């Protein structure tokens, strides 16, 4: 009788071990289908991150410094490609980046609270600024390859339209005003 009991216990242990071994071979959960996911801050920020086969982070959705939310995407090498989120003052913006390098475009609200669009050339120099001045008027400013202003189209302090051209050194060359 004792041998039957030992045999039975051995069979149960072997069966349980087999199921545990087979279950341990599976390293993913497969597809998860849900209506919502809530990620709570654990004191270091809550987030969802994805990684490619090389272990490089390709996306991050979560909380950053000062508690602001953002979405960051990266290329296959882990270099930041885009940023969509809030700045330290809570202003929203979208930035794109040259692979592994500097910002190539910015669209959003600046530190001064006004809307702006900026683009940069392959050397990291700003070439276009389209936005709102601190006085609340809109303007467009262009720059040459080294970042020196060459054109301006906007509004002056009297609320009249103005345009200006500048030479390659930034020296004023021509201007026009809508005033008669």
C-alpha positions as CSV (number, residue, x, y, z in Angstrom):
1,X,0.0,0.0,0.0
2,X,2.9,2.3,0.9
3,X,4.4,1.7,-2.6
4,X,1.1,2.7,-4.3
5,X,1.0,5.9,-2.3
6,X,4.6,6.8,-3.1
7,X,3.9,6.0,-6.8
8,X,0.8,8.2,-6.8
9,X,2.6,11.1,-5.2
10,X,5.5,10.7,-7.7
11,X,3.1,10.7,-10.6
12,X,1.4,13.9,-9.4
13,X,4.7,15.6,-8.9
14,X,5.9,14.6,-12.4
15,X,2.6,15.8,-13.9
16,X,2.8,19.1,-12.1
17,X,6.4,19.6,-13.0
18,X,5.6,18.9,-16.7
19,X,2.9,21.6,-16.7
20,X,5.2,24.1,-14.9
21,X,8.0,23.4,-17.4
22,X,5.8,23.8,-20.4
23,X,4.2,27.0,-19.0
24,X,7.7,28.4,-18.2
25,X,8.7,28.1,-21.9
26,X,6.1,30.7,-22.9
27,X,7.6,34.2,-22.4
28,X,4.9,36.4,-23.9
29,X,1.2,36.8,-23.1
30,X,0.2,37.0,-26.8
31,X,-2.5,39.5,-27.7
32,X,-4.2,41.4,-25.0
33,X,-7.6,42.9,-25.7
34,X,-9.0,45.4,-23.2
35,X,-11.3,48.4,-23.0
36,X,-8.8,50.6,-21.1
37,X,-5.4,50.5,-19.4
38,X,-4.6,52.7,-16.4
39,X,-1.0,53.3,-15.6
40,X,-0.4,54.9,-12.2
41,X,2.6,56.9,-11.1
42,X,4.7,54.9,-8.6
43,X,6.7,58.0,-7.5
44,X,9.1,57.7,-10.5
45,X,6.4,58.3,-13.2
46,X,4.0,55.9,-14.9
47,X,4.8,54.9,-18.5
48,X,4.4,52.4,-21.3
49,X,7.5,51.8,-23.4
50,X,8.1,49.6,-26.5
51,X,11.4,48.1,-27.6
52,X,12.7,46.6,-30.9
53,X,14.5,43.2,-31.3
54,X,17.8,44.9,-30.5
55,X,16.5,46.1,-27.1
56,X,16.4,49.8,-28.2
57,X,13.5,51.9,-27.0
58,X,11.2,52.8,-29.9
59,X,8.4,54.6,-28.1
60,X,7.6,56.0,-24.6
61,X,4.3,57.2,-23.4
62,X,4.2,58.5,-19.9
63,X,5.1,61.0,-17.3
64,X,8.3,63.1,-17.3
65,X,10.0,65.5,-15.0
66,X,7.6,67.9,-13.2
67,X,4.7,65.5,-13.8
68,X,4.1,66.5,-17.5
69,X,2.8,63.9,-20.0
70,X,4.5,63.1,-23.3
71,X,4.9,60.7,-26.2
72,X,8.4,60.2,-27.5
73,X,9.3,58.0,-30.5
74,X,12.8,56.9,-31.6
75,X,14.4,55.3,-34.6
76,X,15.8,51.7,-34.7
77,X,19.0,52.8,-33.0
78,X,17.2,54.4,-30.1
79,X,17.8,58.0,-31.3
80,X,14.9,60.4,-30.5
81,X,12.8,61.1,-33.6
82,X,9.7,63.0,-32.2
83,X,8.4,64.5,-29.0
84,X,4.8,65.4,-28.4
85,X,3.8,66.7,-25.0
86,X,4.2,69.4,-22.5
87,X,7.1,71.6,-21.5
88,X,8.1,72.5,-18.0
89,X,5.6,75.4,-18.0
90,X,2.8,73.2,-19.2
91,X,2.8,74.5,-22.8
92,X,2.1,71.9,-25.5
93,X,4.4,71.3,-28.5
94,X,5.6,68.8,-31.1
95,X,9.3,68.6,-32.0
96,X,11.0,66.5,-34.6
97,X,14.7,65.6,-34.6
98,X,17.4,64.7,-37.1
99,X,18.5,61.1,-36.4
100,X,20.8,61.1,-33.4
101,X,21.2,64.8,-33.4
102,X,19.4,68.2,-33.0
103,X,15.8,69.5,-33.3
104,X,14.7,69.9,-37.0
105,X,11.2,71.4,-36.4
106,X,9.1,72.8,-33.6
107,X,5.4,73.5,-33.6
108,X,3.6,74.6,-30.5
109,X,3.5,77.1,-27.6
110,X,6.8,78.7,-26.6
111,X,8.0,79.6,-23.1
112,X,6.5,83.1,-23.6
113,X,3.0,81.6,-24.2
114,X,2.7,82.4,-27.9
115,X,2.3,80.0,-30.8
116,X,5.2,79.4,-33.2
117,X,6.5,77.2,-35.9
118,X,10.3,76.9,-36.4
119,X,12.3,74.8,-38.9
120,X,16.1,74.1,-38.9
121,X,18.5,73.1,-41.6
122,X,20.8,70.1,-41.6
123,X,23.4,72.1,-39.7
124,X,20.9,72.9,-36.9
125,X,20.5,76.5,-37.8
126,X,17.0,78.0,-37.7
127,X,15.8,79.0,-41.2
128,X,12.1,79.8,-40.7
129,X,10.1,81.3,-37.8
130,X,6.4,81.7,-38.2
131,X,4.6,82.8,-35.1
132,X,3.3,85.5,-32.8
133,X,5.3,88.3,-31.4
134,X,5.3,89.3,-27.7
135,X,3.0,92.1,-28.7
136,X,0.4,89.7,-30.1
137,X,1.0,90.3,-33.9
138,X,1.9,87.6,-36.4
139,X,5.2,87.5,-38.4
140,X,7.3,85.4,-40.7
141,X,11.1,85.5,-40.6
142,X,13.5,83.6,-42.9
143,X,17.2,83.1,-42.5
144,X,20.1,81.9,-44.7
145,X,22.1,78.7,-44.3
146,X,24.2,80.1,-41.4
147,X,21.1,81.3,-39.6
148,X,21.3,85.1,-40.4
149,X,18.0,86.8,-41.0
150,X,17.3,87.6,-44.6
151,X,13.6,88.3,-44.7
152,X,10.8,89.6,-42.5
153,X,7.1,89.9,-43.1
154,X,4.8,91.0,-40.3
155,X,3.2,93.8,-38.4
156,X,4.8,96.8,-36.8
157,X,3.9,98.4,-33.4
158,X,1.3,100.7,-35.1
159,X,-0.5,97.5,-36.4
160,X,0.5,98.3,-40.0
161,X,1.9,95.6,-42.3
162,X,5.7,95.7,-43.0
163,X,8.2,93.7,-45.1
164,X,12.0,93.8,-45.0
165,X,14.9,92.2,-46.8
166,X,18.4,91.8,-45.5
167,X,21.7,90.9,-47.2
168,X,23.7,87.7,-46.4
169,X,25.3,89.5,-43.4
170,X,22.0,90.5,-41.9
171,X,22.3,94.2,-42.9
172,X,19.0,95.9,-43.8
173,X,18.7,96.2,-47.6
174,X,15.0,97.0,-48.4
175,X,11.7,97.6,-46.6
176,X,8.1,98.4,-47.3
177,X,5.2,99.5,-45.2
178,X,1.4,99.4,-45.8
179,X,1.3,103.0,-44.5
180,X,0.8,105.6,-47.2
